[in-house]
Amino acid sequence: MQHEAEREKLLYDLNIGYAKRAHDLNRQTSSDFSRAAIESANVTIRAFILVNGGAVVALLAFIGALEATEAGGEAKIDELILPLLLFSFGVGSSIVTAALAYLVNMLDHDIANSVQLTWEHPYVEDDDDAERFRRRRQRFHKVAITIALITVFLFFAGVFTVANAISNLGI
């Protein structure tokens, strides 16, 4: 009888050890998602804003240089307004994309934290909020991808309209 009690205690302690490891893994995953949210937002902001923002700055410098020459005329400069707007909207949509990427990663964090930590297998179980967070995350993710694609489209549309405008300027 005592041997059986010792065996039960040993199994219980082993189970507690497994549970603690599962809980630690869950907390680490949550921490990783939090870091990823911040990192991905920063990377997205840098990449999209630098590309579109750099195009805006370069185009403004070009317009300024063009205005300083005899070739610069108001009618010709007007052709550069559309690409300037495209690149500017690209900057704005870049910021929206970065914000959505951050929200998606924070929802990953929330999903990882929407659990019940238990002392029996499987040790970590979703609570009632987890599915709601998953649906919300999926919607934000789809919108983020769509706006990121729009951002890329705006950049290339700006490039093509600049090329067209420059060829029309005849300089």
Disulfide bonds with the S-S distance in Angstrom:
none
